[in-house]
């Protein structure tokens, strides 16, 4: 038996998936059918103020197969309700050297 290493499509089994829109700094807009909102990690909550993180910030997970280029700091994500979230930081989750998904810490814009 062999282990399949192509796990990029596994996001279809995640709860809480919604359609979001990613807007790049260049103005390019990409509709993303698989965005997932979650809470901050314990480490991020504990870093809190000194790291510039607020309790109302959230994490958006975007799978690499759904975006032509990885998201970057200062870009935005618009959720299915029309709320705009500014990306504060981005971390790539990789399998070897291949990005599987991006974890974006975001703040809701007024």
Secondary structure as UniProt FT lines:
FT   HELIX           8..13
FT   TURN            15..16
FT   STRAND          17..23
FT   TURN            25..26
FT   STRAND          29..38
FT   HELIX           42..51
FT   TURN            55..56
FT   STRAND          58..63
FT   HELIX           64..66
FT   TURN            73..74
FT   STRAND          76..78
FT   TURN            80..81
FT   STRAND          84..95
FT   TURN            96..97
FT   STRAND          98..108
//
